[in-house]
Amino acid sequence: MKPKTRSAIIFLSGLLIGIIVVTCISLKKIEPGGAAVEMSPDGRPQYKWYAPTLPTAIDFAGEPVPLDKWEVKEKFDRELLVNAYLHGSQLYILKLAGRYFPAIEERLKANGVPDDFKYVCIAESSLQQNALSGVGAASFWQFMKDTGPNYGLEINDEVDERFNVLKATDAACKYFSIAHDKFGTWTAAAASYNCGMSGYANQSDFQQATNYYDLIFPDETNRYVYRIIALKYILSHPKEFGLELSSSEEYKPLKSRIVEVDKTIDNLTEFAKANNSTYKMLKIYNPWLRAHKLTVKSGKKYEIAFPL
């Protein structure tokens, strides 16, 4: 055997032995009981799921959650369990947060409402612009058609400002501020967003208590604030819940130029084309436009956005 051939065989043999050793070491690290995935006797992967670790302390809008009370701790634990493994949904929310949180956070701050209320928006719509409930609540903050105008939103066949993230957030802030003044805490204000101010007041009066954590409600409201707090905890600590998303993967805010309109537009397609755009982009940038035309009453003005 030639020396070069012998050397090649020795090299390849050593390489093969090295690969086998590394493979054995790797397999040894994935022993039963030592990983999140095991193989069943018939060769199928068996996944292990673990309950997320509860924080020792957490708050909503600066108001501590009394986790020292067993029933409060268990209710929070339930919502954390339910929401922690919704990885696809949570990753999509994190992507959408890159687009909508800057605007929502700015309006919350301008209205004197705590930043944590952005998680109320997530609980309501998962930041889905076109979210519609079975009873007709719409968009980011899930205002009802009859309720929105009470907080300054224009809602008709042609214009629906529930779909305008800035104006809808301002409207939600009006509600939260009024509810906070009425009930004395931001936690109660958030809870009443689900059951209504009268619903909260009725339960509070009957049960002779004002603190949300000392009251019992129908199941949806019972879980509502805990779900908001669970979402806050998960989305504020994404890596702890296996959510890997870089800032470059987040959806960015839509940059736009504004065209002010003070006259009726009979055809929005023609209007879009006249502004070097398309009807599709007009609707994407202005989801509050709900018809093919826009009637502008005397003295009224609208701001319409187009791609920058």
C-alpha positions as CSV (number, residue, x, y, z in Angstrom):
1,M,0.0,0.0,0.0
2,K,1.4,3.4,-0.9
3,P,2.2,5.8,1.9
4,K,-0.3,8.4,0.5
5,T,-3.1,5.9,0.4
6,R,-2.3,4.7,3.9
7,S,-2.3,8.3,5.2
8,A,-5.7,8.9,3.5
9,I,-7.2,5.8,5.1
10,I,-5.8,6.7,8.6
11,F,-7.2,10.3,8.2
12,L,-10.7,9.1,7.1
13,S,-10.8,6.5,9.8
14,G,-9.9,9.1,12.4
15,L,-12.6,11.4,11.0
16,L,-15.2,8.7,11.1
17,I,-14.3,7.8,14.7
18,G,-14.5,11.5,15.6
19,I,-17.9,11.8,14.1
20,I,-19.1,8.7,16.0
21,V,-17.8,10.1,19.3
22,V,-19.4,13.5,18.8
23,T,-22.7,11.8,17.8
24,C,-22.6,9.6,20.9
25,I,-21.9,12.6,23.2
26,S,-24.7,14.5,21.5
27,L,-27.1,11.7,22.0
28,K,-26.1,11.3,25.6
29,K,-27.2,14.8,26.3
30,I,-30.7,14.1,25.1
31,E,-31.5,11.3,27.5
32,P,-35.0,10.5,28.8
33,G,-35.9,13.1,31.4
34,G,-33.3,15.5,30.2
35,A,-34.9,17.3,27.3
36,A,-38.2,18.8,26.1
37,V,-38.5,16.1,23.4
38,E,-38.2,12.3,23.9
39,M,-38.8,9.5,21.4
40,S,-41.6,7.0,22.1
41,P,-41.0,3.2,21.6
42,D,-42.6,3.5,18.1
43,G,-40.3,6.3,17.1
44,R,-42.6,9.3,17.4
45,P,-41.4,12.5,19.2
46,Q,-43.1,13.0,22.6
47,Y,-43.0,16.7,23.7
48,K,-42.9,17.8,27.3
49,W,-44.8,20.9,28.4
50,Y,-43.9,22.8,31.5
51,A,-46.0,25.3,33.5
52,P,-44.3,28.8,33.3
53,T,-42.8,30.1,36.4
54,L,-44.9,32.8,38.1
55,P,-43.3,36.1,38.9
56,T,-42.9,36.9,42.6
57,A,-44.5,40.3,42.0
58,I,-46.3,42.0,39.1
59,D,-48.5,45.1,38.7
60,F,-51.0,46.6,36.4
61,A,-50.6,50.4,35.8
62,G,-48.5,50.6,38.9
63,E,-51.1,48.9,41.1
64,P,-49.8,45.6,42.6
65,V,-51.5,42.4,41.9
66,P,-52.1,40.6,45.3
67,L,-50.4,37.3,44.4
68,D,-50.2,36.5,48.2
69,K,-54.0,35.7,47.9
70,W,-54.3,32.1,46.7
71,E,-57.3,32.7,44.5
72,V,-55.7,35.6,42.8
73,K,-52.5,33.7,42.2
74,E,-54.4,30.7,40.7
75,K,-56.5,33.0,38.4
76,F,-53.3,34.6,37.1
77,D,-51.6,31.2,36.8
78,R,-54.5,30.0,34.7
79,E,-54.2,32.9,32.2
80,L,-50.5,32.6,32.0
81,L,-50.8,28.8,31.3
82,V,-53.5,29.4,28.6
83,N,-51.6,32.2,26.8
84,A,-47.9,31.1,27.3
85,Y,-48.0,28.4,24.6
86,L,-49.8,30.4,21.8
87,H,-46.4,31.0,20.2
88,G,-47.7,31.7,16.7
89,S,-50.3,34.2,17.9
90,Q,-47.8,35.9,20.3
91,L,-45.1,36.2,17.7
92,Y,-47.6,37.8,15.3
93,I,-48.7,40.3,18.0
94,L,-45.0,41.2,18.6
95,K,-44.6,41.9,14.9
96,L,-47.8,44.0,14.9
97,A,-46.6,45.8,18.0
98,G,-43.7,47.2,16.0
99,R,-46.2,49.0,13.8
100,Y,-49.0,50.1,16.2
101,F,-47.4,50.4,19.7
102,P,-45.6,53.7,18.9
103,A,-48.9,55.4,18.0
104,I,-50.8,53.8,20.8
105,E,-48.2,54.6,23.4
106,E,-48.0,58.2,22.3
107,R,-51.8,58.7,22.6
108,L,-51.9,56.9,26.0
109,K,-49.2,59.2,27.3
110,A,-50.8,62.3,25.8
111,N,-54.1,61.5,27.5
112,G,-52.5,60.7,30.9
113,V,-53.4,57.0,30.8
114,P,-50.8,54.4,32.0
115,D,-48.8,52.6,29.3
116,D,-50.0,49.2,30.5
117,F,-53.4,49.9,28.8
118,K,-51.8,49.0,25.5
119,Y,-52.2,45.4,26.7
120,V,-55.9,46.0,27.0
121,C,-55.9,46.7,23.3
122,I,-54.1,43.3,22.8
123,A,-56.7,41.5,24.9
124,E,-59.5,43.1,22.9
125,S,-58.2,42.7,19.3
126,S,-54.7,41.2,19.3
127,L,-53.9,44.4,17.4
128,Q,-56.0,43.2,14.5
129,Q,-57.1,46.3,12.6
130,N,-60.1,44.5,11.0
131,A,-61.1,42.5,14.1
132,L,-64.9,42.2,14.3
133,S,-66.8,40.5,17.2
134,G,-70.0,38.5,16.8
135,V,-72.0,41.4,18.4
136,G,-70.5,44.1,16.2
137,A,-67.6,45.4,18.2
138,A,-64.9,46.6,15.8
139,S,-61.1,47.0,15.3
140,F,-58.4,47.8,17.8
141,W,-60.4,48.8,20.9
142,Q,-63.6,46.9,20.0
143,F,-66.0,49.8,20.3
144,M,-69.6,49.1,19.6
145,K,-71.3,51.1,16.9
146,D,-73.6,52.8,19.3
147,T,-71.0,53.4,22.0
148,G,-68.2,54.9,19.9
149,P,-69.9,58.3,19.3
150,N,-70.2,58.8,23.1
151,Y,-66.4,59.0,23.1
152,G,-65.9,61.2,20.1
153,L,-65.8,58.6,17.2
154,E,-67.6,59.3,13.9
155,I,-69.4,56.1,12.8
156,N,-71.6,56.0,9.7
157,D,-71.9,54.2,6.4
158,E,-68.9,56.1,4.9
159,V,-66.7,56.8,7.9
160,D,-65.9,54.5,10.9
161,E,-63.2,55.9,13.1
162,R,-63.1,52.8,15.2
163,F,-60.6,51.7,12.5
164,N,-58.4,54.8,13.0
165,V,-55.8,53.7,15.6
166,L,-55.1,57.2,16.8
167,K,-58.7,58.4,17.2
168,A,-59.9,55.0,18.6
169,T,-57.1,55.1,21.2
170,D,-58.1,58.7,22.1
171,A,-61.7,57.4,22.6
172,A,-60.6,54.5,24.7
173,C,-58.5,56.9,26.8
174,K,-61.6,59.0,27.5
175,Y,-63.4,55.9,28.7
176,F,-60.5,54.9,31.0
177,S,-60.2,58.3,32.5
178,I,-63.9,58.6,33.3
179,A,-63.9,55.0,34.7
180,H,-60.8,55.8,36.8
181,D,-62.4,58.9,38.3
182,K,-65.5,56.9,39.0
183,F,-63.9,53.8,40.6
184,G,-60.6,55.1,41.9
185,T,-58.2,52.6,40.4
186,W,-56.9,51.8,36.9
187,T,-57.5,48.1,37.5
188,A,-61.2,48.7,38.0
189,A,-61.2,51.0,35.0
190,A,-59.8,48.2,32.9
191,A,-62.2,45.6,34.3
192,S,-65.2,47.9,33.6
193,Y,-64.1,48.1,29.9
194,N,-65.3,44.5,29.7
195,C,-68.5,44.6,31.8
196,G,-69.3,48.3,31.5
197,M,-69.2,51.0,34.2
198,S,-72.8,50.2,35.3
199,G,-71.9,46.5,35.4
200,Y,-68.9,47.1,37.6
201,A,-70.8,49.5,39.8
202,N,-73.7,47.1,40.3
203,Q,-71.4,44.3,41.4
204,S,-69.4,46.6,43.6
205,D,-72.5,48.0,45.3
206,F,-74.0,44.5,45.9
207,Q,-70.8,42.9,47.2
208,Q,-69.9,46.0,49.2
209,A,-66.4,46.1,47.8
210,T,-64.6,48.3,45.3
211,N,-61.3,46.4,44.7
212,Y,-61.4,44.2,41.6
213,Y,-59.5,41.5,43.3
214,D,-62.1,41.4,46.1
215,L,-65.0,41.0,43.7
216,I,-66.6,38.2,41.7
217,F,-68.0,38.7,38.2
218,P,-69.3,36.6,35.4
219,D,-66.5,34.5,34.0
220,E,-65.4,36.7,31.2
221,T,-64.8,39.7,33.5
222,N,-63.4,37.4,36.2
223,R,-60.7,36.4,33.7
224,Y,-60.3,39.7,31.9
225,V,-57.8,41.7,33.9
226,Y,-55.7,38.5,34.7
227,R,-55.5,37.9,30.9
228,I,-54.3,41.5,30.4
229,I,-51.6,41.0,33.0
230,A,-50.6,37.6,31.6
231,L,-50.2,39.2,28.2
232,K,-48.2,42.0,29.7
233,Y,-45.8,39.5,31.4
234,I,-45.4,37.3,28.3
235,L,-44.9,40.1,25.8
236,S,-42.6,42.0,28.1
237,H,-40.3,38.9,28.6
238,P,-40.6,37.2,25.2
239,K,-37.4,35.2,25.4
240,E,-38.4,33.6,28.6
241,F,-41.4,32.1,26.8
242,G,-39.4,31.0,23.7
243,L,-40.4,33.9,21.6
244,E,-37.4,34.8,19.5
245,L,-38.0,37.9,17.3
246,S,-35.4,40.5,16.3
247,S,-36.4,44.2,15.9
248,S,-35.7,43.8,12.2
249,E,-38.6,41.3,12.0
250,E,-41.1,43.6,13.5
251,Y,-43.6,45.4,11.1
252,K,-42.7,49.0,10.9
253,P,-45.1,52.0,11.2
254,L,-46.4,53.0,7.8
255,K,-44.8,56.3,6.6
256,S,-47.4,58.5,5.0
257,R,-48.1,61.9,3.5
258,I,-51.4,63.6,4.4
259,V,-53.9,65.2,2.1
260,E,-56.5,67.4,3.7
261,V,-60.0,67.2,2.2
262,D,-62.8,69.6,2.7
263,K,-65.0,68.7,-0.3
264,T,-67.0,65.6,-1.1
265,I,-65.2,62.8,-3.0
266,D,-67.5,61.0,-5.3
267,N,-65.1,58.3,-6.4
268,L,-62.3,57.2,-4.1
269,T,-60.6,55.2,-6.9
270,E,-60.3,58.3,-9.0
271,F,-59.2,60.3,-6.0
272,A,-56.4,57.8,-5.2
273,K,-55.2,57.8,-8.8
274,A,-55.1,61.6,-8.8
275,N,-52.8,61.4,-5.8
276,N,-50.4,58.9,-7.5
277,S,-51.7,55.9,-5.6
278,T,-54.3,53.1,-5.9
279,Y,-57.6,52.3,-4.2
280,K,-56.0,49.4,-2.5
281,M,-53.3,51.6,-0.8
282,L,-55.9,54.2,0.0
283,K,-57.8,51.6,2.0
284,I,-54.7,50.1,3.6
285,Y,-53.6,53.5,4.9
286,N,-57.1,54.7,5.7
287,P,-59.2,51.7,6.9
288,W,-61.7,54.1,8.5
289,L,-63.0,54.9,4.9
290,R,-65.8,52.3,4.6
291,A,-67.4,53.1,1.3
292,H,-66.5,54.0,-2.3
293,K,-67.0,57.7,-1.7
294,L,-66.6,60.3,1.1
295,T,-69.3,62.9,1.8
296,V,-67.8,66.0,3.4
297,K,-70.3,68.3,5.0
298,S,-69.8,72.1,5.1
299,G,-67.1,73.1,7.5
300,K,-65.9,69.5,7.9
301,K,-62.3,68.4,7.0
302,Y,-60.7,65.0,6.8
303,E,-57.1,64.0,6.7
304,I,-56.4,61.2,4.2
305,A,-53.0,59.3,4.3
306,F,-51.1,58.1,1.3
307,P,-47.8,56.2,1.1
308,L,-44.8,58.5,1.5
